[in-house]
Each structure stands twice: as C-alpha cells, then as structure tokens.
Amino acid sequence: MTSKKSARKSARVAQRKALRNKPIQSSLKTAMTKARKLILENDLDAAQEAVKRAVRALDKAVQQGVIHPNNAARRKSRLMKRLNQALAAAGTKQEE
C-alpha cells in the first residue's frame, strides 16, 4: 500500500473506475467477437447487423470515457475492412 494520502485516494478512484468500466469492456469484446465470427462464417446479413451493434457499442464506450476515440476508430476501421472484403468476395463468387 502506498504511504501518501493522495496516492491512496488515487488508487481507490482507479478501482472504482475499473469496476464501472468492466461490464462495458466485456460487452464491447462480445460484440466485436460476434461480428468477427459471423464475417468468418460468411453469414453476411447477420454480420452486417452485428457490425452495426459493435460500432454502436464502440461509440457508447467512447462517450462514457471507457476507451480512447482513436482506439474505437481503429477497431471500427478494421471491422468494416473485414466486412467489406467478405462482401466483395461473396459478390465475385455470385458473378461466376
């Protein structure tokens, strides 16, 4: 344990914030995983809905200060990139 009063308070505050952020981070991970899994399974209609939910969850996490805006932007970009690649691959398969 720290000896300074301000350090003890800071540790308590960090612990409270971690408890508040934990369920948000957990639901965010779940949404991202579901979206990625549906993309890999080529269930593209469901994947598009899951991606929408994941993006919404990312935006909410940013609003609540759980993750940094750039972190959310990077995750959204990567997720959309995967989805668009899967959609393009499905489109070329249908043309053949």
C-alpha positions in Angstrom: 0.0 0.0 0.0 1.2 3.5 -0.7 2.1 5.9 2.1 0.8 9.2 0.6 -2.8 10.1 1.2 -3.3 11.3 -2.4 -1.8 8.1 -3.8 -4.3 6.1 -1.7 -7.2 8.1 -2.9 -6.0 7.8 -6.5 -5.8 4.0 -6.1 -9.4 4.0 -4.7 -10.6 6.1 -7.6 -8.9 3.9 -10.2 -10.5 0.8 -8.6 -14.0 2.4 -8.8 -13.5 3.4 -12.4 -12.2 -0.1 -13.3 -15.4 -1.6 -11.7 -17.6 0.8 -13.7 -15.7 0.1 -17.0 -15.5 -3.7 -16.7 -19.1 -4.6 -17.9 -18.8 -2.0 -20.7 -15.5 -3.5 -21.9 -16.9 -7.0 -21.6 -20.0 -6.3 -23.7 -17.7 -4.5 -26.2 -15.5 -7.5 -26.6 -18.5 -9.8 -27.0 -20.0 -7.6 -29.7 -16.7 -7.4 -31.6 -16.2 -11.2 -31.4 -19.7 -12.0 -32.6 -19.2 -9.6 -35.6 -15.9 -11.2 -36.5 -17.2 -14.7 -36.1 -20.2 -14.0 -38.4 -17.9 -12.5 -41.0 -15.7 -15.6 -40.9 -18.7 -17.9 -41.2 -19.9 -15.9 -44.3 -23.3 -15.2 -42.7 -23.1 -11.7 -44.2 -26.6 -10.5 -43.5 -26.2 -11.3 -39.8 -22.7 -10.0 -39.9 -23.8 -6.6 -41.1 -26.3 -6.3 -38.2 -23.6 -7.5 -35.8 -21.1 -4.9 -37.1 -23.7 -2.2 -36.6 -24.2 -3.3 -33.0 -20.4 -3.4 -32.5 -19.9 0.1 -33.9 -22.7 1.4 -31.7 -21.1 -0.3 -28.6 -17.7 1.3 -29.5 -19.3 4.7 -29.8 -21.0 4.3 -26.5 -17.7 3.2 -24.8 -16.1 6.4 -26.2 -18.9 8.6 -24.9 -18.5 7.1 -21.5 -14.8 7.5 -21.5 -14.0 3.8 -21.3 -11.8 3.7 -24.4 -9.9 6.4 -26.4 -11.6 7.7 -29.5 -8.7 6.7 -31.7 -8.9 3.2 -30.3 -12.6 3.0 -31.3 -11.8 4.4 -34.7 -9.1 1.9 -35.3 -11.3 -1.0 -34.3 -14.3 0.2 -36.4 -12.0 0.6 -39.4 -10.6 -2.9 -39.1 -14.0 -4.4 -38.6 -15.5 -2.6 -41.6 -12.5 -3.6 -43.7 -13.1 -7.3 -42.9 -16.8 -7.0 -43.6 -16.2 -5.2 -46.9 -13.7 -7.8 -48.0 -16.1 -10.6 -47.2 -18.9 -8.8 -49.1 -16.6 -8.2 -52.1 -15.6 -11.9 -52.1 -19.2 -13.0 -51.9 -20.0 -10.7 -54.8 -17.3 -12.1 -57.0 -18.4 -15.7 -56.2 -22.0 -14.9 -57.2 -20.9 -13.5 -60.6 -19.0 -16.6 -61.5 
